[in-house]
Amino acid sequence: MNIILLGPPGAGKGTQAALLVKKYGIPQISTGDMLRAAVQAQSPMGIEAKKHMNAGGLVPDNVVIGIVRERLGEDDCQDGFILDGFPRTGPQADSLKQVLAELGKTLDSVISLQVDTDALVVRLTGRRTCTDCGKGFHLQFDPPAEDGKCSSCGGELMQRDDDTEATIRNRMKVYQQQTAPLEDYYRKEGLLVVVDGMGDISTVKQTILAALQDC
């Protein structure tokens, strides 16, 4: 099962990907994970990526595509994969299609999680993380027993710098401009499945699994 998960920041891609990993026994692959692993392994593409990262610049598409190719060619991807956060643009989607063809693979489905912008603001601005143990909380949906303190270890809770409302709304604009057009791209390919991401985790999971049964 070869799957792409689309959706704006906070839509629940990571949560649903983890559930799909358990269901199908295939790896979740994110762009960040791939870059870090390639740099650590000092692969040719990883070395090239590190040059740009050390210089504070964006890693060029051709390097990212090379790293994706390396990753999808590894043994644990033989039975499938879940791409999370890639591709982000039409040109990246074109390159991915070429890479998959070279590897003798095809996509089975592209799941797009739809979430209202205002709901995303609530989801993300309410997130807090313990600075000591890393446990996550949500001020509305999973609040700590004591304000500002981790219920597990008593550590201080912090909010990510990019979880402010202004930053979130800007990230949504960027997503709509760059990544949302991929829906049309994969709709034309007959691969797109639009899923309402506003429900609870279990409901969204069941909707995705029902869609994948038809693949």
MITORTI-314406 format. One record per residue (C-alpha): residue number from 1; residue in three letters; x, y, z. Coordinates in steps of 0.02 Angstrom, whole numbers. Layout:
<nodes>
+-----+---------+--------+--------+--------+
| num | residuo |      u |      v |      w |
+-----+---------+--------+--------+--------+
| NUM |     ALA |      X |      Y |      Z |
...
+-----+---------+--------+--------+--------+
</nodes>
This chain:
<nodes>
+-----+---------+--------+--------+--------+
| num | residuo |      u |      v |      w |
+-----+---------+--------+--------+--------+
|   1 |     MET |      0 |      0 |      0 |
|   2 |     ASN |     83 |    161 |    -61 |
|   3 |     ILE |     -1 |    314 |     13 |
|   4 |     ILE |     20 |    503 |     18 |
|   5 |     LEU |    -57 |    602 |    161 |
|   6 |     LEU |   -101 |    783 |    119 |
|   7 |     GLY |   -167 |    914 |    238 |
|   8 |     PRO |   -121 |   1079 |    319 |
|   9 |     PRO |    -18 |   1091 |    479 |
|  10 |     GLY |   -118 |   1022 |    624 |
|  11 |     ALA |   -239 |    923 |    516 |
|  12 |     GLY |   -189 |    761 |    602 |
|  13 |     LYS |    -76 |    686 |    468 |
|  14 |     GLY |     51 |    625 |    593 |
|  15 |     THR |    -80 |    546 |    705 |
|  16 |     GLN |   -167 |    456 |    563 |
|  17 |     ALA |     -2 |    403 |    485 |
|  18 |     ALA |     48 |    319 |    648 |
|  19 |     LEU |   -116 |    223 |    649 |
|  20 |     LEU |    -91 |    168 |    469 |
|  21 |     VAL |     85 |    109 |    511 |
|  22 |     LYS |     11 |     -8 |    641 |
|  23 |     LYS |   -126 |    -66 |    523 |
|  24 |     TYR |    -20 |   -103 |    370 |
|  25 |     GLY |    155 |   -126 |    441 |
|  26 |     ILE |    231 |      0 |    322 |
|  27 |     PRO |    342 |    149 |    366 |
|  28 |     GLN |    287 |    328 |    386 |
|  29 |     ILE |    407 |    440 |    293 |
|  30 |     SER |    416 |    627 |    323 |
|  31 |     THR |    528 |    750 |    233 |
|  32 |     GLY |    613 |    802 |    395 |
|  33 |     ASP |    647 |    622 |    446 |
|  34 |     MET |    719 |    583 |    274 |
|  35 |     LEU |    835 |    734 |    277 |
|  36 |     ARG |    899 |    697 |    452 |
|  37 |     ALA |    927 |    512 |    412 |
|  38 |     ALA |   1018 |    551 |    249 |
|  39 |     VAL |   1131 |    678 |    335 |
|  40 |     GLN |   1169 |    557 |    476 |
|  41 |     ALA |   1206 |    416 |    354 |
|  42 |     GLN |   1317 |    534 |    253 |
|  43 |     SER |   1240 |    472 |     91 |
|  44 |     PRO |   1287 |    574 |    -64 |
|  45 |     MET |   1122 |    666 |    -59 |
|  46 |     GLY |   1134 |    686 |    129 |
|  47 |     ILE |   1304 |    769 |    114 |
|  48 |     GLU |   1235 |    887 |    -18 |
|  49 |     ALA |   1083 |    926 |     90 |
|  50 |     LYS |   1193 |    964 |    240 |
|  51 |     LYS |   1286 |   1098 |    142 |
|  52 |     HIS |   1125 |   1194 |    114 |
|  53 |     MET |   1061 |   1164 |    291 |
|  54 |     ASN |   1224 |   1225 |    368 |
|  55 |     ALA |   1216 |   1381 |    260 |
|  56 |     GLY |   1040 |   1415 |    325 |
|  57 |     GLY |    959 |   1391 |    155 |
|  58 |     LEU |    819 |   1280 |     91 |
|  59 |     VAL |    868 |   1111 |     23 |
|  60 |     PRO |    839 |   1117 |   -167 |
|  61 |     ASP |    705 |   1007 |   -245 |
|  62 |     ASN |    831 |    901 |   -340 |
|  63 |     VAL |    918 |    855 |   -177 |
|  64 |     VAL |    755 |    819 |    -87 |
|  65 |     ILE |    698 |    710 |   -233 |
|  66 |     GLY |    863 |    617 |   -227 |
|  67 |     ILE |    840 |    583 |    -42 |
|  68 |     VAL |    661 |    525 |    -72 |
|  69 |     ARG |    725 |    404 |   -203 |
|  70 |     GLU |    856 |    336 |    -84 |
|  71 |     ARG |    726 |    313 |     53 |
|  72 |     LEU |    592 |    231 |    -53 |
|  73 |     GLY |    721 |    109 |   -119 |
|  74 |     GLU |    758 |     40 |     54 |
|  75 |     ASP |    700 |   -134 |    107 |
|  76 |     ASP |    565 |    -78 |    229 |
|  77 |     CYS |    473 |      9 |     87 |
|  78 |     GLN |    455 |   -148 |    -19 |
|  79 |     ASP |    278 |   -179 |     44 |
|  80 |     GLY |    226 |      3 |     45 |
|  81 |     PHE |    251 |    173 |    125 |
|  82 |     ILE |    158 |    324 |    191 |
|  83 |     LEU |    226 |    490 |    129 |
|  84 |     ASP |    189 |    630 |    253 |
|  85 |     GLY |    231 |    807 |    200 |
|  86 |     PHE |    292 |    763 |     26 |
|  87 |     PRO |    261 |    812 |   -110 |
|  88 |     ARG |    221 |    995 |    -73 |
|  89 |     THR |    214 |   1065 |   -250 |
|  90 |     GLY |    165 |   1013 |   -425 |
|  91 |     PRO |    346 |    997 |   -485 |
|  92 |     GLN |    385 |    886 |   -335 |
|  93 |     ALA |    234 |    778 |   -380 |
|  94 |     ASP |    298 |    761 |   -558 |
|  95 |     SER |    470 |    710 |   -494 |
|  96 |     LEU |    394 |    586 |   -372 |
|  97 |     LYS |    298 |    504 |   -514 |
|  98 |     GLN |    461 |    482 |   -610 |
|  99 |     VAL |    551 |    412 |   -457 |
| 100 |     LEU |    413 |    286 |   -425 |
| 101 |     ALA |    416 |    232 |   -606 |
| 102 |     GLU |    604 |    204 |   -595 |
| 103 |     LEU |    577 |     99 |   -438 |
| 104 |     GLY |    434 |      0 |   -517 |
| 105 |     LYS |    307 |     71 |   -393 |
| 106 |     THR |    141 |    160 |   -410 |
| 107 |     LEU |     33 |    260 |   -290 |
| 108 |     ASP |   -124 |    177 |   -223 |
| 109 |     SER |   -207 |    326 |   -143 |
| 110 |     VAL |   -185 |    509 |    -95 |
| 111 |     ILE |   -281 |    552 |     64 |
| 112 |     SER |   -318 |    736 |     90 |
| 113 |     LEU |   -373 |    784 |    266 |
| 114 |     GLN |   -490 |    933 |    266 |
| 115 |     VAL |   -495 |   1042 |    423 |
| 116 |     ASP |   -571 |   1214 |    450 |
| 117 |     THR |   -442 |   1352 |    476 |
| 118 |     ASP |   -523 |   1416 |    636 |
| 119 |     ALA |   -524 |   1239 |    705 |
| 120 |     LEU |   -339 |   1223 |    663 |
| 121 |     VAL |   -302 |   1383 |    759 |
| 122 |     VAL |   -388 |   1309 |    912 |
| 123 |     ARG |   -295 |   1145 |    893 |
| 124 |     LEU |   -123 |   1219 |    874 |
| 125 |     THR |   -127 |   1370 |    989 |
| 126 |     GLY |   -182 |   1257 |   1130 |
| 127 |     ARG |    -35 |   1137 |   1115 |
| 128 |     ARG |     92 |   1132 |   1256 |
| 129 |     THR |    246 |   1021 |   1278 |
| 130 |     CYS |    343 |    978 |   1435 |
| 131 |     THR |    520 |   1047 |   1427 |
| 132 |     ASP |    584 |    901 |   1533 |
| 133 |     CYS |    499 |    740 |   1474 |
| 134 |     GLY |    424 |    797 |   1309 |
| 135 |     LYS |    245 |    745 |   1351 |
| 136 |     GLY |    114 |    842 |   1255 |
| 137 |     PHE |    -45 |    923 |   1318 |
| 138 |     HIS |   -186 |   1029 |   1249 |
| 139 |     LEU |   -262 |   1168 |   1352 |
| 140 |     GLN |   -438 |   1126 |   1291 |
| 141 |     PHE |   -439 |    942 |   1244 |
| 142 |     ASP |   -307 |    868 |   1361 |
| 143 |     PRO |   -262 |    996 |   1494 |
| 144 |     PRO |   -131 |    968 |   1629 |
| 145 |     ALA |   -190 |    947 |   1808 |
| 146 |     GLU |    -98 |   1108 |   1856 |
| 147 |     ASP |    -82 |   1258 |   1741 |
| 148 |     GLY |     90 |   1266 |   1661 |
| 149 |     LYS |    151 |   1105 |   1742 |
| 150 |     CYS |    173 |    932 |   1667 |
| 151 |     SER |     57 |    805 |   1749 |
| 152 |     SER |    188 |    669 |   1728 |
| 153 |     CYS |    349 |    747 |   1792 |
| 154 |     GLY |    306 |    921 |   1851 |
| 155 |     GLY |    411 |   1003 |   1717 |
| 156 |     GLU |    370 |   1171 |   1640 |
| 157 |     LEU |    254 |   1173 |   1489 |
| 158 |     MET |    300 |   1275 |   1338 |
| 159 |     GLN |    214 |   1332 |   1179 |
| 160 |     ARG |    305 |   1313 |   1014 |
| 161 |     ASP |    355 |   1478 |    934 |
| 162 |     ASP |    258 |   1433 |    776 |
| 163 |     ASP |     97 |   1391 |    869 |
| 164 |     THR |     38 |   1571 |    879 |
| 165 |     GLU |   -121 |   1620 |    787 |
| 166 |     ALA |    -35 |   1740 |    668 |
| 167 |     THR |     96 |   1610 |    620 |
| 168 |     ILE |    -34 |   1474 |    598 |
| 169 |     ARG |   -142 |   1580 |    483 |
| 170 |     ASN |     11 |   1625 |    381 |
| 171 |     ARG |     60 |   1441 |    367 |
| 172 |     MET |   -116 |   1404 |    306 |
| 173 |     LYS |   -100 |   1537 |    170 |
| 174 |     VAL |     64 |   1460 |    114 |
| 175 |     TYR |    -15 |   1287 |    113 |
| 176 |     GLN |   -163 |   1346 |     10 |
| 177 |     GLN |    -48 |   1429 |   -115 |
| 178 |     GLN |     81 |   1290 |   -134 |
| 179 |     THR |     10 |   1123 |    -81 |
| 180 |     ALA |   -179 |   1130 |    -96 |
| 181 |     PRO |   -167 |   1131 |   -288 |
| 182 |     LEU |   -100 |    953 |   -272 |
| 183 |     GLU |   -280 |    900 |   -240 |
| 184 |     ASP |   -322 |    943 |   -421 |
| 185 |     TYR |   -163 |    857 |   -478 |
| 186 |     TYR |   -206 |    692 |   -395 |
| 187 |     ARG |   -392 |    708 |   -431 |
| 188 |     LYS |   -347 |    705 |   -616 |
| 189 |     GLU |   -242 |    550 |   -581 |
| 190 |     GLY |   -395 |    467 |   -503 |
| 191 |     LEU |   -303 |    445 |   -337 |
| 192 |     LEU |   -375 |    581 |   -225 |
| 193 |     VAL |   -483 |    538 |    -75 |
| 194 |     VAL |   -548 |    688 |     24 |
| 195 |     VAL |   -577 |    650 |    208 |
| 196 |     ASP |   -662 |    761 |    336 |
| 197 |     GLY |   -528 |    784 |    469 |
| 198 |     MET |   -644 |    874 |    591 |
| 199 |     GLY |   -706 |    714 |    675 |
| 200 |     ASP |   -623 |    623 |    818 |
| 201 |     ILE |   -467 |    519 |    785 |
| 202 |     SER |   -559 |    353 |    776 |
| 203 |     THR |   -691 |    417 |    655 |
| 204 |     VAL |   -561 |    491 |    538 |
| 205 |     LYS |   -462 |    330 |    545 |
| 206 |     GLN |   -613 |    224 |    497 |
| 207 |     THR |   -653 |    340 |    353 |
| 208 |     ILE |   -476 |    323 |    287 |
| 209 |     LEU |   -474 |    134 |    305 |
| 210 |     ALA |   -641 |    120 |    215 |
| 211 |     ALA |   -572 |    221 |     71 |
| 212 |     LEU |   -413 |    117 |     62 |
| 213 |     GLN |   -513 |    -44 |     51 |
| 214 |     ASP |   -565 |     10 |   -124 |
| 215 |     CYS |   -384 |     31 |   -182 |
+-----+---------+--------+--------+--------+
</nodes>
